[in-house]
Amino acid sequence: MTSIADRIDELNKEFDNRTFERHQMGEEKYGAGTWLGVDTIESAMLEVLDLANYARYTYIKLGLLRDGIAGIQTDRVANVPLPGKEMLGKQGDLYKGGIPE
């Protein structure tokens, strides 16, 4: 199993590789160094607007996903113990003010 540190390292390398691939594609498409003559501030601002829309679309998709999940959940209220089970688990050290060792 991959550790979280290893996974972060993999994703960092993936990010580096993908940004370099995009840079190379841009040079092939537009020519080397042409970005020097581009208003990168305006381009970045437009990208932020695109990112905001992607965030909106993802928010809506997550809401729809949540709605779908809610549709298959029972009507039982979450985190309410069953009758007679209210004290189950409260005998642990956390409820005595300590932290288990």
Protein Blocks (a to p, Z undefined) as FASTA:
>chain_A
ZZfklmmmmmmmmmmmmmmmmmmmmmmmnoghklmmpcfklmmmmmmmmmmmmmmmmmmm
mmmmmmmmmmmpcfbdghiacehilmgoplpmklnopacZZ
